[in-house]
Protein backbone atom coordinates (compact mmCIF):
# COMPACT_ATOMS: atom_id res chain seq x y z
CA UNK A 1 0.00 0.00 0.00
CA UNK A 2 1.38 3.46 -0.89
CA UNK A 3 2.61 5.81 1.80
CA UNK A 4 -0.04 8.56 2.31
CA UNK A 5 2.57 11.28 2.85
CA UNK A 6 4.19 10.45 -0.52
CA UNK A 7 0.80 10.66 -2.27
CA UNK A 8 0.05 13.97 -0.57
CA UNK A 9 3.45 15.39 -1.58
CA UNK A 10 2.86 14.42 -5.20
CA UNK A 11 -0.62 15.96 -5.36
CA UNK A 12 -0.21 19.28 -3.57
CA UNK A 13 2.16 22.14 -2.89
CA UNK A 14 1.88 24.11 0.35
CA UNK A 15 3.34 27.59 0.53
CA UNK A 16 2.79 31.04 2.02
CA UNK A 17 -0.19 32.74 0.38
CA UNK A 18 1.84 35.86 -0.43
CA UNK A 19 4.12 33.74 -2.64
CA UNK A 20 1.35 33.47 -5.23
CA UNK A 21 0.90 37.24 -5.58
CA UNK A 22 1.04 37.85 -9.31
CA UNK A 23 0.99 34.13 -10.20
CA UNK A 24 -2.39 32.88 -9.02
CA UNK A 25 -4.44 33.82 -12.10
CA UNK A 26 -1.78 32.50 -14.45
CA UNK A 27 -1.53 29.20 -12.56
CA UNK A 28 -5.29 28.68 -12.65
CA UNK A 29 -5.41 29.54 -16.37
CA UNK A 30 -2.48 27.36 -17.49
CA UNK A 31 -2.80 24.33 -15.21
CA UNK A 32 -5.64 22.11 -14.03
CA UNK A 33 -5.23 22.82 -10.33
CA UNK A 34 -7.25 24.13 -7.42
CA UNK A 35 -5.77 26.77 -5.16
CA UNK A 36 -7.09 26.61 -1.60
CA UNK A 37 -6.33 29.23 1.00
CA UNK A 38 -6.55 27.61 4.44
CA UNK A 39 -6.11 30.89 6.27
CA UNK A 40 -4.66 34.31 5.54
CA UNK A 41 -1.06 33.06 5.54
CA UNK A 42 -1.00 29.60 3.91
CA UNK A 43 -2.34 28.16 0.68
CA UNK A 44 -2.30 24.81 -1.09
CA UNK A 45 -2.14 24.08 -4.79
CA UNK A 46 -3.88 20.75 -5.40
CA UNK A 47 -3.87 18.70 -8.59
CA UNK A 48 -2.76 15.50 -10.24
CA UNK A 49 0.88 14.45 -9.85
CA UNK A 50 1.53 15.50 -13.47
CA UNK A 51 0.03 18.96 -12.93
CA UNK A 52 1.81 19.46 -9.60
CA UNK A 53 5.13 18.61 -11.24
CA UNK A 54 4.41 21.14 -14.01
CA UNK A 55 3.37 23.82 -11.48
CA UNK A 56 6.52 23.13 -9.47
CA UNK A 57 8.62 23.70 -12.59
CA UNK A 58 6.69 26.88 -13.42
CA UNK A 59 7.18 28.29 -9.91
CA UNK A 60 10.88 27.37 -9.92
CA UNK A 61 11.39 29.15 -13.25
CA UNK A 62 9.80 32.24 -11.72
CA UNK A 63 12.09 32.23 -8.69
CA UNK A 64 9.81 30.61 -6.15
CA UNK A 65 11.77 28.24 -3.91
CA UNK A 66 9.88 25.11 -2.92
CA UNK A 67 10.87 22.88 -0.04
N, C-alpha and C positions, 0 to 999 in steps of 0.2 A: 504494500500500500504506500502511495506517495506521502512524503513529508508535507504536512499542511503549510509550514512556514516557507518551504520552497515554492509551493504553488502560489501562495500569497505574494511572494517576492516577484514572481514572474507575471503576475496579473495586475500589479498596482505599483505606483510610485508615490511615496509620501514626501512632502516637502513644505517649507513655510509658504503660506499663501502669497506673501509679497513677492516671492520668486517668480510667480506667473504674471506679474504686472507687465503688460505689453505682449504677452504670449498666449494668453488664454483663448482669445477669439481665433487666432491662427491654429492653435492645437485642435480646437473643436471643429474647425472647418476642414483641416487636412487629414485628421485621423479619426477613426471610429473609437472614441473614448468618452468616458463620462468623468467630469471633474466635480468632485464633491468637496465642499468646504465644511469640515467638522466643527470648527469654531472660527473665531476671527484670526487665528494665527496659523493654523495647519490646514492643508488640503491634500486630497488624494486623487490621483489620476488612475482610473480603473479601465481596463480593457483586456483584450486577448493577449497572450504572450507575444504574438507577432507585432501587434500594435504597440505594446509597452516597449518592446525593443526598438521600434522605429521612433517612438516619442523620446526615449532615452537618448538615441543618437541625435535627434533634432535639438534637444535641450543642451547636450554636450557641445554641439556645433555653435550654439548661441551663448556659450560661456557659463552655463549653469552646471555647477558641480553636483553630482549625485553620489550618495554614499553607497 
